[in-house]
Amino acid sequence: MITLKSPLRKVFIFFLMSVLPVNMLFSQNSPVQERLKAQQVAFFTEKINLSPAEAKKFWPVYDDYSNRRENNRMEGRNLLRSVNLNGENMTESEINETMRKYIQNQDKEHELFLEYNKKFRNILPPGKVLLIYVAENQFKQYLLNQIRGRHGRGPGGPGGRF
């Protein structure tokens, strides 16, 4: 039924990589994850200009949001993974059910975003709430540049910015 040809497979893989949240890296309490979490806290605190009082209220809410968002995204990735593995053998009914579940998953992510946006706005002024989303993207890019730099590629490589 569904065939993921080579170009589509590349788009699919890129999509999966682009939605991988940074907090997947923080799922274990190893020294690497603790160091990454400390980098994230410092990065966000600077970019959002959090006061100590704001940070004390913000981080528990943000951590809860990140965990819930990651769980939801994992469910979505699992649905897409099943299509990737079984798509050619899926019946029309299974395709429709998977699509329904995937759309429901995306709706859930949107509802989660709206719910936590309200919570963030109860803690921070609107300008700082907006900066949360900017900082998330910038931190993801920062980590990607660091990874590229370790392998001698990209702007973070030898002589690079990071």
C-alpha positions, 0 to 999 in steps of 0.5 A, a space after each residue: 500500500 504505502 511505499 517509502 521511496 528513497 527521497 521520501 525516506 530521506 524526508 522522513 528521516 529528516 523529519 524525525 531528526 528535526 522533531 527530536 527534542 533536546 530533552 531526549 538527551 537529558 533522559 538519563 542522569 549520566 554526567 553527560 546528561 547532567 552537563 547538558 542540562 546545566 548548559 541548557 539552564 545557563 543558555 536559557 537563563 541568559 537568553 531569556 534573562 531570567 531572574 533567580 526568582 523567575 528561574 525558581 518558578 520557571 524550571 519545574 514547569 518547563 521540565 514538566 512541559 519538556 517531559 510531557 512533550 517528549 512522551 507525546 513526540 515519542 508516541 508520534 515517532 512510534 506511529 511513523 516508525 510503524 508505517 516505515 516498517 509495515 507501510 507496504 503491508 498495511 490495509 486501508 483500514 490500518 492506514 486510516 487508523 494510523 492517520 487518525 492516531 497521528 492527527 490526534 497525537 499532533 492535536 495533543 501536542 498543540 494542546 500541550 503547547 497552549 496549556 504550558 504557554 498559559 502556565 509560562 505566562 503566569 510565571 513570566 511576562 509575555 516577552 520572556 515567554 516568547 523568548 523560551 521558544 526562541 531559546 529552544 531553537 537556538 539551543 538545539 542549533 548550538 548543540 548541533 554545532 557542537 556535535 558537528 565541531 567534534 567531528 571537524 565539520 561545520 561552524 563548530 569545527 576547528 577554528 569555528 565559533 563554538 
